[in-house]
Each structure stands twice: as structure tokens, then as C-alpha cells.
Amino acid sequence: MDEANRQNAALLRNSRELVDRWIQYLRTLLTGSLYNAGGAGREVVGGRTLDRSA
């Protein structure tokens, strides 16, 4: 029983770490989004902006 508990604990830790990595990845996508909350395009390197219709 103790071995099963240790194995389950390891699986839960690994799952939690994976979920945390996905959350961090998705947060980086949100901070680097191309549009602001109002839908207007943000400036892109090179001085161009992206249009919503693109």
C-alpha cells in the first residue's frame, strides 16, 4: 500500500508540474497578444500594426 501511495504521489506531482507549465505558457501567449482588450491592433516591431481583418 505504501508503494502505491508513493507512486500516486509521484504521478500527481508530475501532473501538477505539467499543468503549471501549460498555465505559464498560456500566460506568455496572453501577454504577447497582437490585440488589446478593445480589439485594436498593437504595434509590431518595424512600426507596422496588424489589422483585425487579417
Biopython code that builds the backbone (N, CA, C, O; Angstrom):
import numpy as np
from Bio.PDB.StructureBuilder import StructureBuilder

atoms = [
    (1, "MET", "N", (0.814, -1.193, 0.000)),
    (1, "MET", "CA", (0.000, 0.000, 0.000)),
    (1, "MET", "C", (0.867, 1.270, 0.000)),
    (1, "MET", "O", (0.554, 2.240, -0.691)),
    (2, "ASP", "N", (1.938, 1.254, 0.768)),
    (2, "ASP", "CA", (2.822, 2.419, 0.822)),
    (2, "ASP", "C", (3.457, 2.688, -0.534)),
    (2, "ASP", "O", (3.613, 3.842, -0.933)),
    (3, "GLU", "N", (3.817, 1.643, -1.232)),
    (3, "GLU", "CA", (4.431, 1.812, -2.563)),
    (3, "GLU", "C", (3.430, 2.437, -3.538)),
    (3, "GLU", "O", (3.792, 3.307, -4.331)),
    (4, "ALA", "N", (2.184, 1.995, -3.478)),
    (4, "ALA", "CA", (1.145, 2.564, -4.338)),
    (4, "ALA", "C", (0.933, 4.038, -4.013)),
    (4, "ALA", "O", (0.737, 4.846, -4.921)),
    (5, "ASN", "N", (0.968, 4.396, -2.743)),
    (5, "ASN", "CA", (0.811, 5.798, -2.352)),
    (5, "ASN", "C", (1.970, 6.644, -2.862)),
    (5, "ASN", "O", (1.764, 7.757, -3.346)),
    (6, "ARG", "N", (3.179, 6.122, -2.755)),
    (6, "ARG", "CA", (4.342, 6.861, -3.255)),
    (6, "ARG", "C", (4.261, 7.046, -4.771)),
    (6, "ARG", "O", (4.580, 8.111, -5.299)),
    (7, "GLN", "N", (3.833, 6.002, -5.448)),
    (7, "GLN", "CA", (3.709, 6.089, -6.905)),
    (7, "GLN", "C", (2.613, 7.083, -7.305)),
    (7, "GLN", "O", (2.788, 7.859, -8.244)),
    (8, "ASN", "N", (1.507, 7.058, -6.602)),
    (8, "ASN", "CA", (0.428, 8.017, -6.883)),
    (8, "ASN", "C", (0.877, 9.447, -6.607)),
    (8, "ASN", "O", (0.547, 10.363, -7.361)),
    (9, "ALA", "N", (1.627, 9.637, -5.529)),
    (9, "ALA", "CA", (2.128, 10.969, -5.205)),
    (9, "ALA", "C", (3.053, 11.476, -6.309)),
    (9, "ALA", "O", (2.988, 12.648, -6.680)),
    (10, "ALA", "N", (3.907, 10.607, -6.834)),
    (10, "ALA", "CA", (4.818, 10.999, -7.916)),
    (10, "ALA", "C", (4.027, 11.354, -9.169)),
    (10, "ALA", "O", (4.343, 12.334, -9.845)),
    (11, "LEU", "N", (3.012, 10.574, -9.480)),
    (11, "LEU", "CA", (2.182, 10.865, -10.655)),
    (11, "LEU", "C", (1.454, 12.196, -10.493)),
    (11, "LEU", "O", (1.364, 12.975, -11.441)),
    (12, "LEU", "N", (0.943, 12.454, -9.311)),
    (12, "LEU", "CA", (0.256, 13.722, -9.064)),
    (12, "LEU", "C", (1.217, 14.901, -9.177)),
    (12, "LEU", "O", (0.861, 15.934, -9.744)),
    (13, "ARG", "N", (2.424, 14.761, -8.645)),
    (13, "ARG", "CA", (3.420, 15.839, -8.765)),
    (13, "ARG", "C", (3.740, 16.119, -10.227)),
    (13, "ARG", "O", (3.786, 17.274, -10.651)),
    (14, "ASN", "N", (3.959, 15.060, -10.991)),
    (14, "ASN", "CA", (4.264, 15.236, -12.416)),
    (14, "ASN", "C", (3.112, 15.891, -13.157)),
    (14, "ASN", "O", (3.327, 16.755, -14.008)),
    (15, "SER", "N", (1.895, 15.485, -12.838)),
    (15, "SER", "CA", (0.722, 16.086, -13.483)),
    (15, "SER", "C", (0.609, 17.559, -13.126)),
    (15, "SER", "O", (0.326, 18.392, -13.986)),
    (16, "ARG", "N", (0.830, 17.876, -11.869)),
    (16, "ARG", "CA", (0.745, 19.266, -11.419)),
    (16, "ARG", "C", (1.798, 20.125, -12.113)),
    (16, "ARG", "O", (1.518, 21.250, -12.527)),
    (17, "GLU", "N", (3.014, 19.586, -12.236)),
    (17, "GLU", "CA", (4.082, 20.330, -12.907)),
    (17, "GLU", "C", (3.726, 20.583, -14.372)),
    (17, "GLU", "O", (3.992, 21.662, -14.902)),
    (18, "LEU", "N", (3.131, 19.595, -15.018)),
    (18, "LEU", "CA", (2.725, 19.758, -16.414)),
    (18, "LEU", "C", (1.650, 20.839, -16.549)),
    (18, "LEU", "O", (1.719, 21.687, -17.438)),
    (19, "VAL", "N", (0.666, 20.800, -15.665)),
    (19, "VAL", "CA", (-0.400, 21.810, -15.690)),
    (19, "VAL", "C", (0.183, 23.195, -15.443)),
    (19, "VAL", "O", (-0.181, 24.156, -16.122)),
    (20, "ASP", "N", (1.087, 23.299, -14.473)),
    (20, "ASP", "CA", (1.717, 24.597, -14.186)),
    (20, "ASP", "C", (2.497, 25.118, -15.384)),
    (20, "ASP", "O", (2.469, 26.318, -15.660)),
    (21, "ARG", "N", (3.195, 24.238, -16.104)),
    (21, "ARG", "CA", (3.934, 24.668, -17.298)),
    (21, "ARG", "C", (2.990, 25.152, -18.386)),
    (21, "ARG", "O", (3.279, 26.144, -19.056)),
    (22, "TRP", "N", (1.861, 24.467, -18.574)),
    (22, "TRP", "CA", (0.875, 24.907, -19.571)),
    (22, "TRP", "C", (0.284, 26.259, -19.197)),
    (22, "TRP", "O", (0.102, 27.122, -20.055)),
    (23, "ILE", "N", (-0.011, 26.440, -17.923)),
    (23, "ILE", "CA", (-0.561, 27.729, -17.481)),
    (23, "ILE", "C", (0.435, 28.842, -17.750)),
    (23, "ILE", "O", (0.061, 29.907, -18.242)),
    (24, "GLN", "N", (1.695, 28.607, -17.431)),
    (24, "GLN", "CA", (2.724, 29.615, -17.675)),
    (24, "GLN", "C", (2.843, 29.913, -19.167)),
    (24, "GLN", "O", (2.969, 31.073, -19.559)),
    (25, "TYR", "N", (2.804, 28.881, -19.994)),
    (25, "TYR", "CA", (2.878, 29.060, -21.445)),
    (25, "TYR", "C", (1.707, 29.895, -21.947)),
    (25, "TYR", "O", (1.896, 30.820, -22.737)),
    (26, "LEU", "N", (0.511, 29.575, -21.498)),
    (26, "LEU", "CA", (-0.670, 30.314, -21.945)),
    (26, "LEU", "C", (-0.628, 31.763, -21.470)),
    (26, "LEU", "O", (-1.077, 32.662, -22.181)),
    (27, "ARG", "N", (-0.098, 31.993, -20.284)),
    (27, "ARG", "CA", (0.047, 33.374, -19.805)),
    (27, "ARG", "C", (1.016, 34.159, -20.678)),
    (27, "ARG", "O", (0.788, 35.341, -20.938)),
    (28, "THR", "N", (2.089, 33.527, -21.134)),
    (28, "THR", "CA", (3.023, 34.238, -22.008)),
    (28, "THR", "C", (2.369, 34.560, -23.339)),
    (28, "THR", "O", (2.668, 35.592, -23.940)),
    (29, "LEU", "N", (1.484, 33.695, -23.809)),
    (29, "LEU", "CA", (0.766, 33.993, -25.051)),
    (29, "LEU", "C", (-0.145, 35.197, -24.878)),
    (29, "LEU", "O", (-0.250, 36.035, -25.773)),
    (30, "LEU", "N", (-0.800, 35.284, -23.734)),
    (30, "LEU", "CA", (-1.706, 36.400, -23.486)),
    (30, "LEU", "C", (-0.956, 37.719, -23.389)),
    (30, "LEU", "O", (-1.439, 38.737, -23.884)),
    (31, "THR", "N", (0.199, 37.722, -22.769)),
    (31, "THR", "CA", (0.944, 38.971, -22.627)),
    (31, "THR", "C", (1.565, 39.392, -23.947)),
    (31, "THR", "O", (1.903, 40.562, -24.125)),
    (32, "GLY", "N", (1.722, 38.458, -24.875)),
    (32, "GLY", "CA", (2.287, 38.791, -26.169)),
    (32, "GLY", "C", (1.244, 38.868, -27.262)),
    (32, "GLY", "O", (1.572, 38.765, -28.444)),
    (33, "SER", "N", (-0.016, 39.049, -26.880)),
    (33, "SER", "CA", (-1.081, 39.047, -27.881)),
    (33, "SER", "C", (-0.958, 40.238, -28.833)),
    (33, "SER", "O", (-0.340, 41.251, -28.503)),
    (34, "LEU", "N", (-1.538, 40.103, -29.981)),
    (34, "LEU", "CA", (-1.429, 41.117, -31.023)),
    (34, "LEU", "C", (-2.509, 42.185, -30.929)),
    (34, "LEU", "O", (-2.419, 43.213, -31.601)),
    (35, "TYR", "N", (-3.518, 41.962, -30.115)),
    (35, "TYR", "CA", (-4.624, 42.906, -29.983)),
    (35, "TYR", "C", (-4.824, 43.251, -28.518)),
    (35, "TYR", "O", (-4.600, 42.424, -27.634)),
    (36, "ASN", "N", (-5.248, 44.479, -28.272)),
    (36, "ASN", "CA", (-5.543, 44.852, -26.892)),
    (36, "ASN", "C", (-6.969, 44.438, -26.549)),
    (36, "ASN", "O", (-7.663, 43.849, -27.377)),
    (37, "ALA", "N", (-7.404, 44.742, -25.341)),
    (37, "ALA", "CA", (-8.723, 44.309, -24.880)),
    (37, "ALA", "C", (-9.851, 44.884, -25.737)),
    (37, "ALA", "O", (-10.911, 44.268, -25.847)),
    (38, "GLY", "N", (-9.642, 46.054, -26.346)),
    (38, "GLY", "CA", (-10.669, 46.668, -27.186)),
    (38, "GLY", "C", (-10.656, 46.171, -28.622)),
    (38, "GLY", "O", (-11.492, 46.585, -29.427)),
    (39, "GLY", "N", (-9.717, 45.288, -28.956)),
    (39, "GLY", "CA", (-9.654, 44.738, -30.299)),
    (39, "GLY", "C", (-8.742, 45.497, -31.243)),
    (39, "GLY", "O", (-8.562, 45.095, -32.392)),
    (40, "ALA", "N", (-8.162, 46.599, -30.765)),
    (40, "ALA", "CA", (-7.265, 47.375, -31.626)),
    (40, "ALA", "C", (-5.921, 46.656, -31.747)),
    (40, "ALA", "O", (-5.459, 46.020, -30.800)),
    (41, "GLY", "N", (-5.310, 46.765, -32.909)),
    (41, "GLY", "CA", (-4.018, 46.137, -33.135)),
    (41, "GLY", "C", (-2.915, 46.840, -32.379)),
    (41, "GLY", "O", (-2.894, 48.067, -32.286)),
    (42, "ARG", "N", (-2.005, 46.064, -31.843)),
    (42, "ARG", "CA", (-0.847, 46.640, -31.171)),
    (42, "ARG", "C", (0.261, 46.813, -32.186)),
    (42, "ARG", "O", (0.273, 46.151, -33.224)),
    (43, "GLU", "N", (1.188, 47.699, -31.888)),
    (43, "GLU", "CA", (2.305, 47.899, -32.805)),
    (43, "GLU", "C", (3.205, 46.686, -32.800)),
    (43, "GLU", "O", (3.428, 46.055, -31.767)),
    (44, "VAL", "N", (3.708, 46.378, -33.957)),
    (44, "VAL", "CA", (4.617, 45.251, -34.133)),
    (44, "VAL", "C", (5.974, 45.820, -34.489)),
    (44, "VAL", "O", (6.065, 46.916, -35.042)),
    (45, "VAL", "N", (7.033, 45.082, -34.175)),
    (45, "VAL", "CA", (8.385, 45.541, -34.491)),
    (45, "VAL", "C", (8.452, 45.924, -35.959)),
    (45, "VAL", "O", (7.968, 45.191, -36.821)),
    (46, "GLY", "N", (9.050, 47.067, -36.241)),
    (46, "GLY", "CA", (9.119, 47.548, -37.611)),
    (46, "GLY", "C", (8.123, 48.661, -37.859)),
    (46, "GLY", "O", (8.065, 49.205, -38.962)),
    (47, "GLY", "N", (7.337, 49.009, -36.850)),
    (47, "GLY", "CA", (6.412, 50.121, -36.973)),
    (47, "GLY", "C", (5.087, 49.767, -37.613)),
    (47, "GLY", "O", (4.266, 50.658, -37.830)),
    (48, "ARG", "N", (4.848, 48.539, -37.916)),
    (48, "ARG", "CA", (3.573, 48.153, -38.540)),
    (48, "ARG", "C", (2.598, 47.668, -37.475)),
    (48, "ARG", "O", (3.008, 47.191, -36.417)),
    (49, "THR", "N", (1.333, 47.791, -37.756)),
    (49, "THR", "CA", (0.326, 47.220, -36.884)),
    (49, "THR", "C", (-0.448, 46.194, -37.682)),
    (49, "THR", "O", (-0.520, 46.260, -38.909)),
    (50, "LEU", "N", (-1.017, 45.262, -36.977)),
    (50, "LEU", "CA", (-1.824, 44.244, -37.635)),
    (50, "LEU", "C", (-3.283, 44.650, -37.558)),
    (50, "LEU", "O", (-3.761, 45.088, -36.511)),
    (51, "ASP", "N", (-3.973, 44.507, -38.646)),
    (51, "ASP", "CA", (-5.379, 44.858, -38.734)),
    (51, "ASP", "C", (-6.220, 43.683, -38.273)),
    (51, "ASP", "O", (-5.831, 42.532, -38.472)),
    (52, "ARG", "N", (-7.374, 43.952, -37.657)),
    (52, "ARG", "CA", (-8.258, 42.878, -37.198)),
    (52, "ARG", "C", (-8.730, 41.980, -38.346)),
    (52, "ARG", "O", (-9.006, 40.798, -38.142)),
    (53, "SER", "N", (-8.820, 42.542, -39.538)),
    (53, "SER", "CA", (-9.325, 41.768, -40.663)),
    (53, "SER", "C", (-8.308, 40.761, -41.171)),
    (53, "SER", "O", (-8.650, 39.876, -41.955)),
    (54, "ALA", "N", (-7.057, 40.887, -40.731)),
    (54, "ALA", "CA", (-6.028, 39.953, -41.171)),
    (54, "ALA", "C", (-6.315, 38.644, -40.572)),
    (54, "ALA", "O", (-5.577, 37.685, -40.800)),
]
sb = StructureBuilder()
sb.init_structure("model")
sb.init_model(0)
sb.init_chain("A")
sb.init_seg("    ")
for serial, (resi, resn, name, xyz) in enumerate(atoms, 1):
    if name == "N":
        sb.init_residue(resn, " ", resi, " ")
    sb.init_atom(name, np.array(xyz, "f"), 0.0, 1.0, " ", f" {name:<3s}", serial, name[0])
structure = sb.get_structure()
